[in-house]
Amino acid sequence: MGRLTTHVLDTALGRPARGLKIELWRDEDASVLISSHVTNADGRVDGPILDGDAFTTGTFELRFYAGDYLKATGQDLPDPLFLDIIPIRFGIAEIEGHYHVPLLLSPFGYSTYRGS
């Protein structure tokens, strides 16, 4: 069975991003919230974000609430923040695949890719 996972690393502080809220949305005619999660001490959520019968083909969006996380780290940040909510829209084409969508985060930039 396929599954969706993520991992968030704070590249400015050199550690996993603990306590970062993540939402998974399905992009259909109108966006539908599927689930909400918070990263653990390893910067991951406890278990897959999506798996089993819910894991289907389609277009999805992970929303990373980076602004709330960054404020909680105590870093010297501008007001307003440069980054707040980071949406990553992606497609799932293989229902047997493992889709890993990591986020490398700093207060002024981020990157992502399809990991393994």
Helices and strands as residue ranges (DSSP letters): E 3-5, E 8-10, E 15-16, E 21-26, E 32-38, E 50-51, G 52-54, E 58-65, H 66-72, E 85-92, E 98-100, E 103-106, E 109-112
